[in-house]
């Protein structure tokens, strides 16, 4: 993965809340139904990988991002030095900014072209350490990266990739793993704009609405991966210049690692499809590849088929 060194980066939607206080639980904590309770190696914590909260914070599933309070979180200034694609090629933090910018560029063009929906950017990508208060309640790093439809933010503790995905779930650690995760979460924002979230009624099971929603987000991630290297920004520059075959393999390996069946296996549990919220490893790979090969919202309609 290589970024155009001459491209300018926009950090206006990027923030870092720094280190937060872990809550002891209670009514203000993030609701995480459907999680996989880990075995002894993870100490019994609940791991919810890339979990979208679909219970207490959906609203009508199509709310506007305008007018949201974006000042409620103090910012550490983590991304202020990220100015160009050259910075993104040298810094993981700046690469995160560049990926967000690329997702913005791609979906601001693709969504109006392929649907009747208007594009609005996410309120922001907010990184944190340990814990953070969100529009969906307090979250800790155990939750994993997620999109909160109540405030339109994508949240992630950047230690997740090494500490959880790589070490605990034996997932890949390649450079394109985090972009795949961000693209998946951005896919949830696109679903929010399309009103797809209002279709989620069933939250567990191999063909549940929750699984369909997650697989569609994987498909949208594949769409972006295919189109990112030809998408130009407002200045006419292509930001993401090159994705290698290894980058795509990293994304596929990450999709495999966060399949519900793989998580259940890796955390010492019994594979039980009736507890699935995100879909099997094979399904997640299939839908990422569908988005990558076909590049259309119509092809990503996981709600229109039982062949998941």
VEXGURO-737321 format. One record per residue: residue in three letters; x, y, z of N, C-alpha, C, CB in turn. Coordinates in steps of 0.05 Angstrom, whole numbers, padded with zeros to 5 digits, always signed. Glycine has a CB too. Example, Ala and Ser with C-alpha at 12.3 -4.5 7.8 and 13.67 -1.06 7.14 Angstrom:
# VEXGURO-737321
ALA+00264-00114+00156+00246-00090+00156+00264-00066+00156+00226-00089+00181;SER+00257-00045+00142+00273-00021+00143+00258+00001+00157+00282-00012+00114;
This chain:
# VEXGURO-737321
UNK+00017-00024+00000+00000+00000+00000+00018+00025+00000-00019+00000+00025;UNK+00013+00042-00020+00029+00066-00022+00011+00090-00029+00052+00063-00043;UNK+00016+00112-00015+00001+00136-00020+00016+00156-00037-00007+00149+00007;UNK+00001+00172-00052+00013+00193-00069+00027+00213-00051-00009+00207-00086;UNK+00053+00215-00052+00068+00233-00034+00060+00262-00036+00098+00230-00038;UNK+00049+00270-00060+00043+00298-00064+00015+00305-00055+00046+00305-00094;UNK-00002+00286-00049-00029+00291-00041-00031+00304-00014-00046+00264-00041;UNK-00050+00322-00010-00054+00335+00016-00073+00318+00033-00064+00363+00012;UNK-00068+00317+00059-00085+00303+00077-00103+00322+00092-00068+00286+00097;UNK-00127+00313+00098-00147+00328+00113-00151+00315+00140-00174+00330+00097;UNK-00143+00328+00161-00145+00316+00188-00170+00325+00203-00120+00322+00204;UNK-00188+00339+00189-00211+00352+00203-00230+00332+00215-00226+00370+00184;UNK-00230+00307+00205-00248+00287+00216-00234+00266+00233-00263+00273+00193;UNK-00208+00272+00239-00192+00253+00255-00188+00264+00283-00165+00247+00241;UNK-00190+00248+00303-00185+00257+00330-00174+00234+00347-00210+00268+00343;UNK-00161+00241+00369-00151+00222+00388-00158+00231+00416-00120+00217+00385;UNK-00172+00214+00431-00181+00221+00458-00161+00214+00479-00207+00208+00464;UNK-00140+00200+00471-00120+00193+00491-00129+00170+00509-00112+00216+00508;UNK-00118+00169+00533-00124+00147+00551-00149+00154+00568-00100+00142+00570;UNK-00168+00135+00567-00192+00138+00583-00193+00120+00607-00216+00133+00565;UNK-00212+00125+00624-00214+00110+00649-00233+00086+00643-00225+00127+00672;UNK-00224+00062+00651-00241+00039+00648-00263+00039+00668-00224+00013+00651;UNK-00288+00035+00659-00311+00035+00676-00315+00008+00689-00336+00043+00660;UNK-00326+00009+00712-00333-00016+00726-00359-00028+00716-00334-00012+00755;UNK-00371-00016+00695-00396-00026+00684-00419-00009+00693-00401-00055+00694;UNK-00443-00020+00691-00466-00004+00699-00482+00005+00675-00458+00019+00715;UNK-00502+00022+00680-00520+00030+00659-00508+00046+00637-00542+00046+00671;UNK-00485+00059+00642-00473+00075+00621-00454+00060+00602-00458+00097+00633;UNK-00450+00035+00607-00431+00020+00590-00444+00012+00564-00421-00005+00605;UNK-00426+00006+00544-00436-00001+00518-00449-00028+00518-00412+00000+00498;UNK-00474-00030+00507-00487-00056+00507-00473-00074+00486-00516-00053+00500;UNK-00465-00098+00494-00451-00116+00476-00463-00143+00476-00421-00117+00482;UNK-00488-00146+00467-00500-00173+00465-00486-00189+00443-00530-00171+00460;UNK-00487-00215+00445-00477-00232+00424-00447-00235+00423-00485-00221+00398;UNK-00433-00226+00444-00404-00229+00445-00396-00257+00449-00393-00211+00466;UNK-00370-00263+00444-00359-00289+00448-00343-00289+00474-00341-00298+00424;UNK-00352-00304+00493-00337-00305+00519-00313-00322+00516-00356-00315+00542;UNK-00290-00309+00521-00265-00322+00515-00257-00342+00537-00243-00302+00512;UNK-00240-00360+00529-00230-00380+00548-00208-00370+00565-00221-00405+00533;UNK-00195-00388+00579-00176-00380+00600-00153-00362+00590-00164-00404+00612;UNK-00145-00366+00564-00122-00351+00554-00128-00321+00553-00115-00361+00527;UNK-00153-00313+00551-00160-00285+00549-00172-00275+00575-00179-00280+00525;UNK-00172-00292+00594-00180-00283+00621-00210-00279+00625-00166-00259+00628;UNK-00226-00289+00607-00255-00287+00611-00267-00262+00602-00261-00291+00639;UNK-00252-00244+00589-00264-00219+00579-00282-00225+00555-00243-00198+00572;UNK-00300-00206+00550-00317-00209+00526-00304-00195+00503-00346-00199+00532;UNK-00299-00209+00482-00287-00198+00458-00310-00195+00437-00264-00215+00447;UNK-00314-00171+00428-00334-00166+00407-00319-00153+00384-00358-00149+00416;UNK-00313-00169+00363-00295-00159+00342-00311-00144+00322-00281-00182+00330;UNK-00303-00119+00316-00316-00102+00296-00345-00100+00301-00310-00112+00268;UNK-00353-00098+00327-00382-00101+00333-00397-00076+00329-00385-00110+00362;UNK-00419-00077+00314-00437-00055+00310-00460-00058+00330-00448-00054+00281;UNK-00464-00038+00347-00486-00039+00366-00512-00035+00352-00482-00018+00389;UNK-00530-00055+00354-00555-00054+00339-00579-00056+00358-00557-00076+00318;UNK-00575-00048+00383-00597-00052+00402-00606-00025+00413-00588-00070+00425;UNK-00589-00011+00428-00599+00012+00443-00592+00039+00430-00588+00011+00470;UNK-00578+00039+00407-00569+00065+00397-00574+00068+00368-00540+00069+00403;UNK-00593+00054+00356-00598+00057+00327-00615+00081+00320-00611+00032+00317;UNK-00634+00088+00336-00653+00108+00327-00668+00097+00304-00639+00134+00320;UNK-00672+00114+00283-00687+00104+00260-00669+00093+00238-00704+00127+00248;UNK-00642+00092+00244-00624+00080+00225-00616+00097+00202-00635+00055+00215;UNK-00625+00122+00201-00618+00139+00178-00616+00168+00186-00640+00136+00156;UNK-00604+00173+00210-00602+00200+00220-00580+00216+00207-00598+00199+00250;UNK-00583+00242+00209-00563+00260+00196-00540+00264+00215-00576+00286+00189;UNK-00516+00268+00203-00492+00273+00219-00490+00303+00225-00468+00264+00204;UNK-00506+00319+00214-00504+00348+00219-00513+00355+00247-00520+00364+00198;UNK-00501+00375+00259-00509+00384+00285-00500+00367+00308-00539+00385+00286;UNK-00483+00347+00303-00473+00331+00325-00452+00346+00341-00461+00305+00314;UNK-00450+00340+00366-00431+00353+00384-00404+00340+00381-00441+00352+00413;UNK-00386+00352+00365-00360+00340+00361-00339+00351+00380-00351+00345+00332;UNK-00348+00368+00399-00329+00380+00417-00328+00366+00444-00336+00409+00421;UNK-00343+00344+00447-00345+00332+00473-00321+00316+00481-00370+00314+00474;UNK-00302+00312+00462-00278+00296+00468-00253+00314+00466-00276+00272+00449;UNK-00237+00314+00486-00211+00328+00485-00194+00314+00465-00198+00329+00513;UNK-00177+00329+00451-00160+00318+00430-00131+00321+00437-00166+00331+00403;UNK-00116+00299+00433-00087+00299+00440-00070+00312+00419-00078+00271+00445;UNK-00081+00318+00395-00065+00328+00374-00048+00307+00359-00047+00349+00384;UNK-00056+00282+00362-00041+00260+00351-00037+00262+00321-00055+00234+00357;UNK-00056+00274+00306-00055+00274+00277-00047+00301+00265-00081+00266+00266;UNK-00040+00321+00281-00034+00347+00271-00010+00349+00252-00030+00366+00294;UNK+00008+00330+00254+00032+00331+00237+00028+00317+00210+00055+00318+00252;UNK+00004+00306+00206-00001+00291+00181-00011+00311+00160-00023+00269+00186;UNK+00007+00317+00141+00001+00337+00121-00002+00326+00093+00023+00358+00122;UNK+00015+00306+00086+00016+00297+00058+00016+00266+00057+00040+00309+00044;UNK+00013+00256+00033+00016+00228+00028+00043+00218+00035+00009+00221+00000;UNK+00064+00235+00033+00091+00227+00041+00091+00221+00070+00111+00249+00034;UNK+00077+00236+00086+00075+00231+00115+00062+00204+00120+00060+00254+00130;UNK+00041+00198+00104+00026+00173+00107+00043+00149+00100+00001+00173+00089;UNK+00062+00153+00082+00080+00131+00075+00101+00125+00097+00094+00137+00049;UNK+00104+00144+00115+00124+00141+00136+00112+00135+00164+00141+00165+00137;UNK+00087+00142+00168+00075+00141+00194+00049+00125+00194+00070+00169+00205;UNK+00046+00107+00213+00021+00092+00215-00003+00110+00222+00023+00070+00236;UNK+00002+00130+00239-00019+00149+00245-00028+00165+00220-00010+00169+00267;UNK-00009+00174+00205-00016+00189+00181-00028+00171+00160+00009+00203+00170;UNK-00020+00146+00159-00033+00127+00141-00062+00123+00148-00018+00100+00141;UNK-00068+00124+00174-00096+00122+00183-00112+00146+00172-00098+00121+00214;UNK-00100+00170+00173-00113+00194+00162-00118+00190+00132-00096+00219+00168;UNK-00097+00180+00118-00099+00177+00089-00121+00157+00082-00072+00168+00078;UNK-00124+00136+00097-00144+00116+00091-00172+00128+00095-00141+00091+00110;UNK-00175+00143+00117-00201+00157+00121-00207+00176+00098-00201+00173+00148;UNK-00187+00191+00089-00190+00209+00067-00198+00195+00041-00165+00226+00062;UNK-00185+00172+00037-00191+00156+00013-00220+00145+00014-00172+00133+00011;UNK-00228+00136+00038-00256+00126+00041-00276+00149+00036-00260+00115+00069;UNK-00270+00172+00046-00287+00196+00042-00289+00202+00011-00275+00221+00057;UNK-00266+00202-00002-00266+00208-00031-00282+00188-00046-00237+00209-00041;UNK-00277+00162-00040-00291+00141-00055-00321+00142-00051-00280+00114-00046;UNK-00330+00143-00026-00359+00141-00021-00374+00167-00027-00364+00134+00008;UNK-00360+00190-00026-00373+00215-00033-00380+00215-00063-00355+00239-00027;UNK-00366+00199-00079-00371+00197-00107-00389+00173-00113-00345+00195-00123;UNK-00383+00150-00101-00396+00125-00108-00425+00124-00098-00381+00102-00096;UNK-00430+00133-00073-00457+00131-00062-00478+00147-00079-00457+00142-00033;UNK-00473+00172-00086-00493+00185-00103-00495+00173-00131-00486+00214-00106;UNK-00473+00162-00141-00474+00150-00168-00490+00124-00169-00446+00144-00178;UNK-00490+00109-00147-00503+00083-00147-00528+00081-00130-00483+00062-00137;UNK-00537+00103-00119-00561+00103-00103-00575+00130-00104-00555+00094-00073;UNK-00598+00132-00091-00612+00157-00089-00605+00172-00063-00642+00152-00090;UNK-00587+00160-00048-00580+00172-00022-00559+00194-00026-00569+00151-00003;UNK-00561+00214-00009-00540+00236-00008-00518+00227+00010-00553+00263+00001;UNK-00494+00235+00003-00471+00228+00020-00466+00249+00041-00445+00224+00002;UNK-00462+00241+00065-00452+00258+00087-00429+00243+00100-00475+00264+00108;UNK-00407+00257+00106-00384+00243+00118-00391+00234+00146-00360+00261+00118;UNK-00376+00215+00156-00379+00207+00184-00370+00231+00201-00361+00182+00191;UNK-00380+00232+00226-00372+00255+00243-00343+00254+00249-00388+00253+00270;UNK-00330+00231+00250-00302+00230+00254-00293+00202+00260-00294+00248+00277;UNK-00267+00198+00258-00253+00173+00267-00239+00180+00293-00234+00161+00245;UNK-00246+00168+00315-00236+00175+00341-00220+00152+00352-00258+00183+00360;UNK-00194+00156+00356-00178+00135+00368-00176+00140+00398-00149+00134+00355;UNK-00170+00119+00413-00169+00122+00442-00152+00100+00454-00197+00122+00455;UNK-00146+00101+00479-00132+00080+00494-00148+00072+00518-00103+00090+00501;UNK-00153+00047+00521-00167+00035+00544-00197+00039+00543-00156+00047+00570;UNK-00207+00064+00544-00236+00067+00546-00244+00095+00535-00246+00064+00575;UNK-00269+00097+00527-00279+00122+00517-00309+00124+00520-00271+00126+00487;UNK-00319+00148+00524-00348+00152+00525-00358+00159+00497-00355+00175+00545;UNK-00379+00146+00488-00389+00150+00461-00419+00156+00462-00383+00125+00444;UNK-00430+00162+00439-00459+00165+00437-00474+00140+00442-00466+00176+00410;UNK-00460+00117+00442-00473+00091+00447-00466+00081+00475-00464+00071+00426;UNK-00454+00098+00492-00446+00089+00518-00416+00087+00520-00458+00062+00525;UNK-00406+00078+00544-00377+00076+00547-00367+00050+00535-00369+00077+00577;UNK-00345+00051+00520-00333+00028+00508-00304+00025+00518-00333+00029+00477;UNK-00295+00000+00520-00267-00005+00526-00254-00018+00502-00264-00024+00551;UNK-00228-00021+00503-00214-00033+00481-00223-00062+00475-00184-00032+00486;UNK-00235-00075+00495-00245-00102+00491-00266-00104+00470-00256-00113+00517;UNK-00281-00082+00465-00302-00082+00446-00292-00084+00417-00319-00056+00448;UNK-00267-00074+00413-00257-00074+00386-00267-00050+00370-00265-00100+00371;UNK-00257-00045+00346-00266-00023+00330-00296-00025+00325-00250-00021+00304;UNK-00310-00002+00325-00338-00002+00320-00348+00025+00310-00354-00011+00345;UNK-00371+00025+00297-00384+00049+00288-00408+00053+00305-00392+00047+00258;UNK-00412+00077+00315-00435+00084+00332-00455+00100+00315-00427+00100+00358;UNK-00478+00089+00308-00497+00103+00292-00510+00126+00306-00518+00085+00282;UNK-00508+00127+00332-00521+00149+00347-00506+00175+00344-00523+00142+00377;UNK-00479+00174+00341-00463+00198+00338-00447+00199+00312-00445+00202+00362;UNK-00448+00178+00296-00435+00176+00270-00404+00176+00272-00444+00199+00253;UNK-00394+00167+00294-00365+00165+00297-00356+00136+00293-00356+00175+00325;UNK-00332+00132+00283-00318+00106+00283-00298+00108+00306-00304+00100+00255;UNK-00298+00088+00323-00281+00087+00346-00262+00063+00345-00297+00086+00372;UNK-00237+00068+00352-00218+00045+00354-00195+00051+00373-00208+00038+00326;UNK-00189+00031+00388-00165+00031+00404-00143+00018+00386-00168+00015+00431;UNK-00123+00033+00379-00104+00023+00359-00086+00000+00369-00086+00046+00350;UNK-00088-00006+00395-00073-00030+00405-00088-00055+00398-00069-00027+00435;UNK-00113-00053+00389-00129-00076+00383-00116-00095+00363-00156-00068+00372;UNK-00103-00085+00343-00093-00101+00321-00072-00121+00330-00083-00084+00298;UNK-00054-00111+00346-00032-00128+00356-00041-00144+00380-00008-00111+00364;UNK-00054-00131+00399-00061-00145+00425-00083-00165+00422-00069-00124+00445;UNK-00103-00159+00405-00126-00177+00403-00126-00192+00376-00152-00162+00405;UNK-00127-00178+00354-00130-00191+00328-00106-00210+00322-00133-00171+00306;UNK-00082-00200+00327-00058-00216+00320-00051-00236+00342-00034-00197+00316;UNK-00049-00227+00367-00039-00245+00388-00061-00264+00399-00028-00229+00411;UNK-00085-00254+00403-00106-00270+00415-00122-00287+00395-00125-00253+00431;UNK-00126-00275+00371-00142-00289+00351-00125-00301+00328-00163-00270+00340;UNK-00098-00298+00331-00080-00308+00311-00085-00298+00282-00081-00339+00310;UNK-00094-00273+00281-00099-00260+00256-00074-00248+00244-00120-00238+00259;UNK-00075-00237+00220-00052-00225+00207-00044-00199+00219-00057-00222+00177;UNK-00019-00190+00214-00009-00165+00224+00001-00147+00201+00013-00169+00245;UNK-00008-00153+00177+00001-00137+00154-00009-00109+00153-00007-00151+00128;UNK+00004-00092+00136-00002-00064+00136-00030-00057+00127+00017-00050+00118;UNK-00043-00076+00112-00070-00070+00102-00092-00080+00120-00073-00082+00074;UNK-00085-00091+00143-00106-00101+00161-00123-00079+00172-00093-00117+00184;UNK-00110-00058+00182-00125-00035+00193-00142-00021+00172-00107-00015+00206;UNK-00132-00016+00148-00149-00005+00127-00174-00022+00121-00134-00001+00102;UNK-00171-00048+00121-00195-00065+00118-00215-00060+00140-00186-00095+00117;UNK-00205-00059+00165-00223-00055+00188-00237-00027+00186-00207-00056+00214;UNK-00222-00006+00179-00233+00020+00176-00254+00021+00154-00212+00041+00171;UNK-00248+00007+00132-00266+00006+00109-00292-00009+00117-00253-00008+00085;UNK-00290-00030+00133-00313-00044+00143-00330-00026+00160-00305-00069+00159;UNK-00318-00011+00178-00333+00007+00196-00345+00030+00180-00316+00017+00218;UNK-00331+00040+00160-00342+00061+00143-00366+00050+00127-00320+00071+00123;UNK-00365+00024+00121-00388+00011+00108-00413+00013+00125-00382-00018+00102;UNK-00410+00012+00152-00433+00015+00170-00444+00043+00168-00425+00008+00199;UNK-00426+00063+00164-00436+00090+00161-00452+00092+00135-00412+00110+00160;UNK-00443+00080+00114-00458+00080+00089-00485+00067+00093-00442+00066+00066;UNK-00486+00045+00107-00511+00032+00113-00530+00051+00129-00507+00006+00129;UNK-00518+00066+00147-00534+00085+00162-00546+00106+00144-00517+00099+00184;UNK-00531+00116+00125-00541+00136+00106-00563+00124+00088-00518+00146+00089;UNK-00560+00098+00081-00580+00085+00064-00605+00075+00079-00567+00061+00050;UNK-00604+00076+00106-00626+00067+00121-00627+00037+00125-00651+00076+00109;UNK-00605+00023+00118-00604-00006+00119-00606-00016+00148-00579-00017+00107;UNK-00597-00001+00167-00596-00010+00195-00624-00014+00206-00581+00010+00212;UNK-00644+00000+00195-00671-00004+00205-00682-00031+00198-00689+00018+00193;UNK-00668-00046+00180-00677-00072+00172-00668-00094+00191-00667-00079+00144;UNK-00652-00087+00211-00641-00107+00229-00661-00113+00251-00614-00097+00241;UNK-00672-00136+00250-00691-00145+00271-00680-00169+00287-00718-00153+00258;UNK-00666-00187+00273-00655-00211+00287-00625-00207+00289-00662-00237+00271;UNK-00614-00214+00313-00587-00207+00319-00568-00230+00323-00586-00190+00343;UNK-00578-00255+00321-00560-00278+00324-00570-00300+00305-00559-00288+00353;UNK-00550-00315+00295-00556-00337+00277-00542-00333+00250-00586-00340+00273;UNK-00536-00355+00236-00520-00354+00211-00534-00338+00189-00515-00381+00201;UNK-00560-00335+00189-00574-00319+00169-00590-00296+00181-00593-00336+00152;UNK-00581-00288+00205-00595-00266+00219-00590-00239+00204-00585-00264+00248;UNK-00606-00220+00211-00603-00193+00199-00576-00181+00207-00626-00175+00208;UNK-00567-00186+00232-00542-00176+00241-00519-00187+00224-00537-00183+00270;UNK-00519-00212+00218-00499-00224+00201-00500-00212+00173-00502-00255+00199;UNK-00524-00208+00162-00527-00196+00136-00515-00168+00135-00556-00196+00127;UNK-00520-00153+00157-00509-00126+00158-00479-00126+00158-00520-00112+00184;UNK-00467-00144+00174-00438-00146+00176-00425-00155+00150-00430-00164+00199;UNK-00437-00174+00137-00426-00184+00111-00428-00163+00090-00441-00209+00102;UNK-00450-00147+00091-00452-00125+00072-00430-00104+00076-00480-00112+00074;UNK-00424-00099+00102-00402-00080+00108-00375-00091+00097-00400-00075+00138;UNK-00371-00117+00099-00347-00129+00086-00347-00125+00056-00346-00159+00093;UNK-00370-00128+00044-00373-00124+00015-00366-00095+00008-00401-00131+00006;UNK-00376-00076+00024-00370-00048+00019-00340-00042+00022-00386-00030+00038;UNK-00327-00056+00041-00298-00053+00044-00284-00063+00018-00288-00069+00068;UNK-00294-00085+00007-00283-00095-00018-00287-00075-00041-00295-00121-00025;UNK-00310-00062-00042-00315-00042-00063-00294-00020-00061-00343-00030-00059;UNK-00290-00010-00037-00270+00012-00034-00242+00002-00042-00269+00022-00005;UNK-00234-00022-00034-00207-00032-00040-00203-00033-00070-00203-00060-00028;UNK-00224-00040-00085-00222-00042-00114-00221-00014-00127-00246-00057-00126;UNK-00237+00005-00116-00238+00031-00129-00220+00052-00119-00265+00041-00127;UNK-00207+00047-00096-00191+00068-00083-00168+00079-00100-00181+00058-00057;UNK-00156+00061-00116-00132+00069-00131-00138+00085-00156-00116+00045-00138;UNK-00164+00088-00162-00172+00105-00185-00189+00129-00177-00187+00088-00206;UNK-00195+00131-00151-00211+00153-00142-00195+00178-00137-00226+00144-00116;UNK-00204+00200-00148-00189+00225-00144-00203+00242-00123-00188+00241-00171;UNK-00186+00258-00109-00197+00276-00089-00206+00302-00102-00176+00282-00067;UNK-00214+00322-00087-00224+00347-00098-00203+00362-00113-00235+00364-00075;UNK-00178+00357-00108-00156+00370-00122-00148+00355-00147-00132+00374-00104;UNK-00162+00333-00153-00155+00317-00176-00133+00297-00173-00149+00335-00199;UNK-00125+00293-00148-00103+00274-00142-00114+00247-00133-00085+00286-00120;UNK-00101+00226-00142-00107+00199-00132-00091+00196-00107-00101+00177-00153;UNK-00104+00191-00084-00089+00190-00059-00076+00163-00054-00109+00195-00036;UNK-00091+00141-00058-00080+00114-00054-00071+00104-00081-00102+00095-00042;UNK-00044+00105-00085-00033+00099-00111-00031+00069-00117-00007+00111-00113;UNK-00027+00053-00097-00020+00025-00103-00030+00007-00080+00010+00022-00107;UNK-00044-00014-00088-00050-00037-00070-00038-00062-00082-00081-00040-00065;UNK-00023-00076-00067-00009-00100-00077-00027-00125-00072+00018-00104-00063;UNK-00019-00147-00085-00033-00172-00080-00031-00180-00050-00021-00194-00098;UNK-00008-00173-00038-00005-00179-00009-00024-00163+00007+00024-00174+00000;UNK-00030-00138+00000-00049-00122+00014-00076-00136+00014-00051-00094+00002;UNK-00085-00145-00009-00111-00158-00011-00111-00184+00005-00118-00164-00041;UNK-00089-00199+00004-00087-00224+00020-00089-00217+00050-00060-00239+00015;UNK-00077-00194+00059-00079-00186+00087-00108-00181+00094-00063-00160+00092;UNK-00123-00168+00076-00152-00163+00081-00167-00189+00083-00164-00145+00059;UNK-00162-00207+00065-00175-00233+00065-00168-00249+00091-00168-00250+00040;UNK-00143-00248+00099-00135-00262+00123-00148-00250+00148-00104-00261+00126;UNK-00151-00223+00148-00164-00210+00170-00193-00217+00171-00161-00179+00168;UNK-00206-00218+00148-00235-00226+00146-00238-00254+00157-00245-00223+00118;UNK-00219-00271+00150-00220-00299+00160-00217-00300+00190-00197-00315+00146;UNK-00199-00284+00201-00193-00285+00230-00216-00276+00246-00169-00268+00236;UNK-00233-00258+00236-00255-00247+00251-00282-00260+00244-00257-00217+00248;UNK-00281-00283+00230-00306-00298+00226-00315-00309+00253-00301-00321+00206;UNK-00341-00310+00257-00351-00320+00283-00342-00348+00290-00382-00319+00283;UNK-00340-00365+00270-00331-00392+00275-00302-00393+00284-00335-00410+00251;UNK-00285-00376+00271-00257-00375+00278-00253-00363+00306-00242-00358+00258;UNK-00269-00342+00313-00267-00331+00340-00274-00351+00361-00284-00306+00342;UNK-00296-00366+00356-00304-00387+00375-00283-00408+00378-00330-00399+00366;UNK-00270-00416+00356-00249-00436+00357-00224-00425+00373-00241-00445+00329;UNK-00216-00401+00366-00192-00389+00377-00195-00383+00407-00184-00365+00363;UNK-00219-00378+00416-00223-00371+00444-00232-00395+00460-00244-00349+00446;UNK-00229-00419+00448-00233-00443+00463-00262-00452+00466-00222-00441+00490;UNK-00279-00440+00451-00307-00447+00453-00316-00467+00431-00324-00423+00451;UNK-00341-00476+00434-00353-00493+00414-00365-00476+00391-00375-00512+00426;UNK-00361-00485+00366-00372-00470+00344-00402-00473+00344-00360-00480+00317;UNK-00416-00452+00349-00445-00452+00351-00457-00430+00332-00455-00447+00380;UNK-00465-00437+00308-00476-00417+00289-00499-00401+00300-00484-00431+00264;UNK-00514-00412+00318-00537-00397+00329-00529-00373+00345-00554-00415+00345;UNK-00503-00371+00352-00493-00348+00367-00479-00328+00349-00474-00357+00389;UNK-00477-00333+00323-00463-00316+00305-00476-00289+00302-00460-00329+00278;UNK-00460-00268+00301-00470-00241+00296-00457-00228+00272-00465-00223+00321;UNK-00435-00240+00262-00420-00228+00240-00416-00246+00216-00393-00219+00250;UNK-00421-00272+00219-00418-00290+00197-00392-00307+00199-00418-00275+00171;UNK-00392-00328+00184-00369-00347+00185-00345-00334+00170-00376-00374+00172;UNK-00322-00345+00175-00298-00336+00161-00301-00338+00131-00273-00353+00170;UNK-00312-00360+00121-00316-00364+00092-00335-00343+00081-00327-00392+00086;UNK-00356-00336+00096-00376-00316+00087-00363-00289+00086-00400-00316+00104;UNK-00347-00282+00106-00335-00256+00106-00316-00252+00083-00321-00251+00133;UNK-00301-00273+00077-00283-00271+00054-00298-00269+00028-00264-00296+00054;UNK-00320-00285+00026-00336-00285+00002-00347-00258-00005-00359-00305+00004;UNK-00357-00244+00016-00370-00218+00010-00349-00196+00006-00388-00211+00033;UNK-00326-00197+00019-00305-00178+00013-00297-00182-00016-00280-00182+00031;UNK-00294-00206-00025-00286-00211-00053-00308-00204-00072-00279-00240-00056;UNK-00333-00206-00064-00355-00198-00082-00353-00168-00086-00382-00205-00069;UNK-00350-00153-00065-00347-00124-00068-00323-00116-00085-00345-00111-00041;UNK-00301-00131-00081-00276-00125-00096-00279-00131-00125-00253-00141-00084;UNK-00293-00153-00132-00295-00161-00160-00317-00146-00175-00299-00191-00162;UNK-00339-00139-00161-00362-00128-00175-00366-00098-00171-00386-00142-00167;UNK-00357-00088-00148-00357-00059-00143-00384-00046-00145-00339-00047-00163;UNK-00405-00059-00136-00431-00046-00137-00447-00051-00112-00447-00056-00162;UNK-00463-00031-00105-00481-00034-00082-00501-00056-00087-00496-00007-00077;UNK-00510-00059-00111-00530-00080-00117-00518-00108-00112-00539-00077-00146;UNK-00493-00112-00120-00480-00138-00116-00476-00143-00087-00454-00139-00131;UNK-00476-00123-00070-00471-00126-00041-00497-00128-00025-00455-00102-00031;UNK-00519-00133-00038-00545-00135-00024-00547-00162-00010-00568-00130-00043;UNK-00536-00164+00013-00537-00189+00028-00565-00195+00039-00517-00188+00051;UNK-00583-00176+00039-00610-00180+00048-00628-00192+00027-00622-00153+00058;UNK-00617-00194+00002-00633-00205-00020-00627-00234-00027-00628-00188-00045;UNK-00610-00247-00011-00603-00275-00017-00600-00291+00009-00577-00276-00033;UNK-00604-00317+00006-00599-00335+00028-00572-00349+00024-00621-00355+00031;UNK-00559-00343+00002-00533-00356-00004-00511-00338+00008-00530-00360-00034;UNK-00509-00338+00034-00490-00321+00048-00462-00333+00049-00500-00314+00075;
